[in-house]
Amino acid sequence: MKVILNILFVLLTSFSFSQKNIDSTTLYIPFKVGKSILIDLNELDRLKKQEELYLNEIGELEKKVLKNEKIIMKFEELDKKNTQIISLSESKYKLLDEENKNLRIDIKRIKTKNIIVEILSGSVIVGLTYVLVFK
């Protein structure tokens, strides 16, 4: 596109200087205006290429964002599962603690019972020994 416009510009400017007749159907462009038109067209082409690069970059960034969102969702699911595992482990330990407390109470009861039985059996043995020895 630039080449065609450059050729047109050269042709228009060369004919405008070489023509001697004034023709009302031909449009003459001053050099400064033609130069600014070419500069603007070059700028337009550059901006179109830059826009294409930006659009490609935006597409790639959108792909990265989607990938990161999927990773975040996986981590959130993993976090939920870990939270469930932790809560189940805590409830398990609470049950074990309660069972340990109950077992400690039972052990104290059994120790108390054993002490009472030992005292009673010792007194019975002392009593019987006394009866046998002294009678």
One Martini backbone bead per residue (centre of mass of N, CA, C, O) as a GRO file, in nm:
protein
  135
    1MET     BB    1   0.057   0.064  -0.020
    2LYS     BB    2   0.301   0.256  -0.006
    3VAL     BB    3   0.398   0.226  -0.292
    4ILE     BB    4   0.151   0.333  -0.434
    5LEU     BB    5   0.149   0.610  -0.294
    6ASN     BB    6   0.428   0.696  -0.387
    7ILE     BB    7   0.374   0.685  -0.687
    8LEU     BB    8   0.139   0.881  -0.687
    9PHE     BB    9   0.296   1.116  -0.571
   10VAL     BB   10   0.508   1.137  -0.791
   11LEU     BB   11   0.315   1.167  -1.026
   12LEU     BB   12   0.160   1.416  -0.929
   13THR     BB   13   0.406   1.603  -0.891
   14SER     BB   14   0.526   1.576  -1.179
   15PHE     BB   15   0.273   1.672  -1.338
   16SER     BB   16   0.233   1.946  -1.200
   17PHE     BB   17   0.510   2.063  -1.314
   18SER     BB   18   0.467   1.980  -1.632
   19GLN     BB   19   0.218   2.133  -1.652
   20LYS     BB   20   0.046   2.403  -1.831
   21ASN     BB   21  -0.234   2.326  -1.803
   22ILE     BB   22  -0.544   2.404  -1.677
   23ASP     BB   23  -0.725   2.166  -1.492
   24SER     BB   24  -1.036   2.099  -1.335
   25THR     BB   25  -0.998   1.768  -1.292
   26THR     BB   26  -0.740   1.829  -1.144
   27LEU     BB   27  -0.547   1.753  -0.856
   28TYR     BB   28  -0.353   1.960  -0.652
   29ILE     BB   29  -0.075   1.896  -0.439
   30PRO     BB   30   0.100   1.994  -0.203
   31PHE     BB   31   0.389   1.899  -0.068
   32LYS     BB   32   0.320   1.919   0.237
   33VAL     BB   33   0.057   1.758   0.218
   34GLY     BB   34   0.174   1.499   0.094
   35LYS     BB   35   0.374   1.446   0.320
   36SER     BB   36   0.161   1.422   0.548
   37ILE     BB   37   0.009   1.188   0.420
   38LEU     BB   38   0.243   0.985   0.423
   39ILE     BB   39   0.294   0.996   0.725
   40ASP     BB   40   0.010   0.906   0.807
   41LEU     BB   41   0.017   0.633   0.656
   42ASN     BB   42   0.259   0.518   0.803
   43GLU     BB   43   0.133   0.541   1.082
   44LEU     BB   44  -0.106   0.358   1.023
   45ASP     BB   45   0.056   0.100   0.962
   46ARG     BB   46   0.200   0.090   1.235
   47LEU     BB   47  -0.062   0.077   1.409
   48LYS     BB   48  -0.172  -0.187   1.289
   49LYS     BB   49   0.062  -0.364   1.378
   50GLN     BB   50   0.040  -0.293   1.679
   51GLU     BB   51  -0.249  -0.394   1.714
   52GLU     BB   52  -0.191  -0.687   1.644
   53LEU     BB   53   0.008  -0.733   1.873
   54TYR     BB   54  -0.187  -0.661   2.102
   55LEU     BB   55  -0.400  -0.876   2.038
   56ASN     BB   56  -0.213  -1.116   2.079
   57GLU     BB   57  -0.136  -1.047   2.369
   58ILE     BB   58  -0.423  -1.056   2.483
   59GLY     BB   59  -0.477  -1.350   2.412
   60GLU     BB   60  -0.247  -1.468   2.585
   61LEU     BB   61  -0.344  -1.346   2.855
   62GLU     BB   62  -0.618  -1.489   2.859
   63LYS     BB   63  -0.499  -1.773   2.871
   64LYS     BB   64  -0.349  -1.731   3.138
   65VAL     BB   65  -0.595  -1.661   3.307
   66LEU     BB   66  -0.745  -1.927   3.268
   67LYS     BB   67  -0.524  -2.106   3.381
   68ASN     BB   68  -0.514  -1.969   3.662
   69GLU     BB   69  -0.811  -2.023   3.735
   70LYS     BB   70  -0.785  -2.330   3.734
   71ILE     BB   71  -0.569  -2.345   3.951
   72ILE     BB   72  -0.734  -2.206   4.172
   73MET     BB   73  -0.965  -2.411   4.179
   74LYS     BB   74  -0.788  -2.652   4.258
   75PHE     BB   75  -0.686  -2.526   4.524
   76GLU     BB   76  -0.965  -2.492   4.652
   77GLU     BB   77  -1.037  -2.790   4.653
   78LEU     BB   78  -0.793  -2.879   4.818
   79ASP     BB   79  -0.861  -2.704   5.063
   80LYS     BB   80  -1.130  -2.838   5.129
   81LYS     BB   81  -1.017  -3.121   5.172
   82ASN     BB   82  -0.817  -3.043   5.396
   83THR     BB   83  -1.031  -2.935   5.589
   84GLN     BB   84  -1.180  -3.202   5.620
   85ILE     BB   85  -0.943  -3.365   5.726
   86ILE     BB   86  -0.892  -3.190   5.974
   87SER     BB   87  -1.173  -3.217   6.103
   88LEU     BB   88  -1.163  -3.527   6.126
   89SER     BB   89  -0.909  -3.536   6.302
   90GLU     BB   90  -1.019  -3.367   6.534
   91SER     BB   91  -1.258  -3.554   6.602
   92LYS     BB   92  -1.085  -3.799   6.659
   93TYR     BB   93  -0.924  -3.670   6.897
   94LYS     BB   94  -1.168  -3.610   7.071
   95LEU     BB   95  -1.260  -3.901   7.104
   96LEU     BB   96  -0.995  -4.000   7.229
   97ASP     BB   97  -1.000  -3.812   7.474
   98GLU     BB   98  -1.266  -3.913   7.590
   99GLU     BB   99  -1.177  -4.206   7.617
  100ASN     BB  100  -0.937  -4.147   7.804
  101LYS     BB  101  -1.100  -4.025   8.033
  102ASN     BB  102  -1.273  -4.275   8.085
  103LEU     BB  103  -1.033  -4.464   8.143
  104ARG     BB  104  -0.921  -4.308   8.386
  105ILE     BB  105  -1.167  -4.335   8.559
  106ASP     BB  106  -1.168  -4.646   8.560
  107ILE     BB  107  -0.889  -4.678   8.684
  108LYS     BB  108  -0.950  -4.536   8.950
  109ARG     BB  109  -1.177  -4.725   9.034
  110ILE     BB  110  -1.007  -4.982   9.031
  111LYS     BB  111  -0.796  -4.891   9.236
  112THR     BB  112  -0.990  -4.840   9.464
  113LYS     BB  113  -1.103  -5.126   9.472
  114ASN     BB  114  -0.829  -5.268   9.526
  115ILE     BB  115  -0.770  -5.128   9.792
  116ILE     BB  116  -1.020  -5.226   9.939
  117VAL     BB  117  -0.965  -5.525   9.898
  118GLU     BB  118  -0.690  -5.530  10.038
  119ILE     BB  119  -0.787  -5.431  10.310
  120LEU     BB  120  -0.998  -5.652  10.361
  121SER     BB  121  -0.811  -5.893  10.320
  122GLY     BB  122  -0.610  -5.812  10.538
  123SER     BB  123  -0.815  -5.814  10.775
  124VAL     BB  124  -0.903  -6.104  10.742
  125ILE     BB  125  -0.623  -6.227  10.776
  126VAL     BB  126  -0.567  -6.109  11.055
  127GLY     BB  127  -0.813  -6.227  11.190
  128LEU     BB  128  -0.756  -6.528  11.130
  129THR     BB  129  -0.474  -6.534  11.250
  130TYR     BB  130  -0.559  -6.462  11.533
  131VAL     BB  131  -0.749  -6.697  11.577
  132LEU     BB  132  -0.539  -6.922  11.527
  133VAL     BB  133  -0.316  -6.834  11.729
  134PHE     BB  134  -0.509  -6.764  11.998
  135LYS     BB  135  -0.703  -7.050  11.989
   0.00000   0.00000   0.00000
